[in-house]
Amino acid sequence: MVWRIEGLQTFLTAAEVDRLVDDSLDGTAVNELADKCGVRRATVSAHLTRRHLGRRRPWLGVDEAADAVRLQLVGVSIRSLARSMGLGRGDVRAALIEAKVRS
């Protein structure tokens, strides 16, 4: 059986991985790191995991969480909130649960 590979593989040098780790520690999102390095998001996550940097969940600041709560109470969906804040629905939902707005 022969498998066909659709794309080229990109390997990162040790220096590139070091930069990737530094940028991650500075707060750059995994998607941005992947675009910047020209690799897949999973590759970035694998390199960070190998360096013992666990997944970092985006969080909402106090003001953002307050806005999310206010908008949720007037009927704005979690999906719309997440899109407007550039976060995942799970992150917004977690903030609403923490604020005791959702269960």
Contact map, one row per residue, 1 for C-alpha under 8 A:
1110000000000000000000000000000000000000000000000000000000000000000000000000000000000000000000000000000
1111000000000000000000000000000000000000000000000000000000000000000000000000000000000000000000000000000
1111100000000000000000000000000000000000000000000000000000000000000000000000000000000000000000000000000
0111110000000000000000000000000000000000000000000000000000000000000000000000000000000000000000000000000
0011111100000000000000000000000000000000000000000000000000000000000000000000000000000000000000000000000
0001111100000000000000000000000000000000000000000000000000000000000000000000000000000000000000000000000
0000111110000000000000000000000000000000000000000000000000000000000000000000000000000000000000000000000
0000111111000000000000000000000000000000000000000000000000000000000000000000000000000000000000000000000
0000001111100000000000000000000000000000000000000000000000000000000000000000000000000000000000000000000
0000000111110000000000000000000000000110000000000000000000000000000000000000000000000000000000000000000
0000000011111000000000000000000000000000000000000000000000000000000000000000000000000000000000000000000
0000000001111111100000000000000000000000000000000000000000000000000000000000000000000000000000000000000
0000000000111111100000000000000000000000000000000000000000000000000000000000000000000000000000000000000
0000000000011111110000000000000000000000000000000000000000000000000000000000000000000000000000000000000
0000000000011111111000000000000000000000000000000000000000000000000000000000000000000000000000000000000
0000000000011111111100000000000000001000000000000000000000000000000000000000000000000000000000000000000
0000000000011111111110000000000000000000000000100000000000000000000000000000000000000000000000000000000
0000000000000111111111000000000000000000000000000000000000000000000000000000000000000000000000000000000
0000000000000011111111100000000000000000000000000000000000000000000000000000000000000000000000000000000
0000000000000001111111110000000010000000000100000000000000000000000000000000000000000000000000000000000
0000000000000000111111111000000000000000000000010010000000000000000000000000000000000000000000000000000
0000000000000000011111111100000000000000000000000000000000000000000000000000000000000000000000000000000
0000000000000000001111111111000010000000000000000000000000000000000000000000000000000000000000000000000
0000000000000000000111111111110010000000000000000000000000000000000000000000000000000000000000000000000
0000000000000000000011111111000000000000000000000000000000000000000000000000000000000000000000000000000
0000000000000000000001111111000000000000000000000000000000000000000000000000000000000000000000000000000
0000000000000000000000111111100000000000000000000000000000000000000000000000000000000000000000000000000
0000000000000000000000111111110110000000000000000000000000000000000000000000000000000000000000000000000
0000000000000000000000010011111110000000000000000000000000000000000000000000000000000000000000000000000
0000000000000000000000010001111111000000100110000000000000000000000000000000000000000000000000000000000
0000000000000000000000000000111111100000100000000000000000000000000000000000000000000000000000000000000
0000000000000000000000000001111111110000000000000000000000000000000000000000000000000000000000000000000
0000000000000000000100110001111111111000100100000000000000000000000000000000000000000000000000000000000
0000000000000000000000000000011111111111101100000000000000000000000000000000000000000000000000000000000
0000000000000000000000000000001111111111000000000000000000000000000000000000000000000000000000000000000
0000000000000000000000000000000111111100000000000000000000000000000000000000000000000000000000000000000
0000000000000001000000000000000011111110000000000000000000000000000000000000000000000000000000000000000
0000000001000000000000000000000001111111000000000000000000000000000000000000000000000000000000000000000
0000000001000000000000000000000001101111101100000000000000000000000000000000000000000000000000000000000
0000000000000000000000000000000001100111111100000000000000000000000000000000000000000000000000000000000
0000000000000000000000000000011011000011111110000000000000000000000000000000000000000000000000000000000
0000000000000000000000000000000000000001111111000000000000000000000000000000000000000000000000000000000
0000000000000000000000000000000001000011111111100000000000000000000000000000000000000000000000000000000
0000000000000000000100000000010011000011111111110000000000000000000000000000000000000000000000000000000
0000000000000000000000000000010000000000111111111000001000000000000000000000000000000000000000000000000
0000000000000000000000000000000000000000011111111100000000000000000000000000000000000000000000000000000
0000000000000000100000000000000000000000001111111110000000000000000000000000000000000000000000000000000
0000000000000000000010000000000000000000000111111111110000000000000000000000000000000000000000000000000
0000000000000000000000000000000000000000000011111111111000000000000000000000000000000000000000000000000
0000000000000000000000000000000000000000000001111111100000000000000000000000000000000000000000000000000
0000000000000000000010000000000000000000000000111111100000000000000000000000000000000000000000000000000
0000000000000000000000000000000000000000000000011111110000000000000000000000000000000000000000000000000
0000000000000000000000000000000000000000000000011111111000000000000000000000000000000000000000000000000
0000000000000000000000000000000000000000000000011001111100000000000000000000000000000000000000000000000
0000000000000000000000000000000000000000000010001000111110000000000000000000000000000000000000000000000
0000000000000000000000000000000000000000000000000000011111000000000000000000000000000000000000000000000
0000000000000000000000000000000000000000000000000000001111100000000000000000000000000000001000000000000
0000000000000000000000000000000000000000000000000000000111110000000000000000000000000010001000000000000
0000000000000000000000000000000000000000000000000000000011111000000000000000000000000000001000000000000
0000000000000000000000000000000000000000000000000000000001111111100000000000000000000000001100100000000
0000000000000000000000000000000000000000000000000000000000111111100000000000000000000000000000000000000
0000000000000000000000000000000000000000000000000000000000011111110000000000000000000000000000000000000
0000000000000000000000000000000000000000000000000000000000011111111000000000000000000000000000000000000
0000000000000000000000000000000000000000000000000000000000011111111100000000000000000000000000000000000
0000000000000000000000000000000000000000000000000000000000011111111110000000000000000000000000110000000
0000000000000000000000000000000000000000000000000000000000000111111111000000000000000000000000000000000
0000000000000000000000000000000000000000000000000000000000000011111111100000000000000000000000000000000
0000000000000000000000000000000000000000000000000000000000000001111111110000000010000000000100010000000
0000000000000000000000000000000000000000000000000000000000000000111111111000000000000000000000010010100
0000000000000000000000000000000000000000000000000000000000000000011111111100000000000000000000000000000
0000000000000000000000000000000000000000000000000000000000000000001111111111000010000000000000000000000
0000000000000000000000000000000000000000000000000000000000000000000111111111110000000000000000000000000
0000000000000000000000000000000000000000000000000000000000000000000011111111000000000000000000000000100
0000000000000000000000000000000000000000000000000000000000000000000001111111000000000000000000000000000
0000000000000000000000000000000000000000000000000000000000000000000000111111100000000000000000000000000
0000000000000000000000000000000000000000000000000000000000000000000000111111110110000000000000000000000
0000000000000000000000000000000000000000000000000000000000000000000000010011111110000000000000000000000
0000000000000000000000000000000000000000000000000000000000000000000000010001111111000000100110000000000
0000000000000000000000000000000000000000000000000000000000000000000000000000111111100000100000000000000
0000000000000000000000000000000000000000000000000000000000000000000000000001111111110000000000000000000
0000000000000000000000000000000000000000000000000000000000000000000100100001111111111000100100000000000
0000000000000000000000000000000000000000000000000000000000000000000000000000011111111111101100000000000
0000000000000000000000000000000000000000000000000000000000000000000000000000001111111111000000000000000
0000000000000000000000000000000000000000000000000000000000000000000000000000000111111110000000000000000
0000000000000000000000000000000000000000000000000000000000000000000000000000000011111110000000000000000
0000000000000000000000000000000000000000000000000000000000000000000000000000000001111111000000000000000
0000000000000000000000000000000000000000000000000000000001000000000000000000000001111111101100000000000
0000000000000000000000000000000000000000000000000000000000000000000000000000000001100111111100000000000
0000000000000000000000000000000000000000000000000000000000000000000000000000011011000011111110000000000
0000000000000000000000000000000000000000000000000000000000000000000000000000000000000001111111000000000
0000000000000000000000000000000000000000000000000000000011110000000000000000000001000011111111100000000
0000000000000000000000000000000000000000000000000000000000010000000100000000010011000011111111110000000
0000000000000000000000000000000000000000000000000000000000000000000000000000010000000000111111111000010
0000000000000000000000000000000000000000000000000000000000000000000000000000000000000000011111111100000
0000000000000000000000000000000000000000000000000000000000010000100000000000000000000000001111111110000
0000000000000000000000000000000000000000000000000000000000000000100110000000000000000000000111111111110
0000000000000000000000000000000000000000000000000000000000000000000000000000000000000000000011111111111
0000000000000000000000000000000000000000000000000000000000000000000000000000000000000000000001111111100
0000000000000000000000000000000000000000000000000000000000000000000010000000000000000000000000111111110
0000000000000000000000000000000000000000000000000000000000000000000000000000000000000000000000011111111
0000000000000000000000000000000000000000000000000000000000000000000010001000000000000000000000011111111
0000000000000000000000000000000000000000000000000000000000000000000000000000000000000000000010011011111
0000000000000000000000000000000000000000000000000000000000000000000000000000000000000000000000001001111
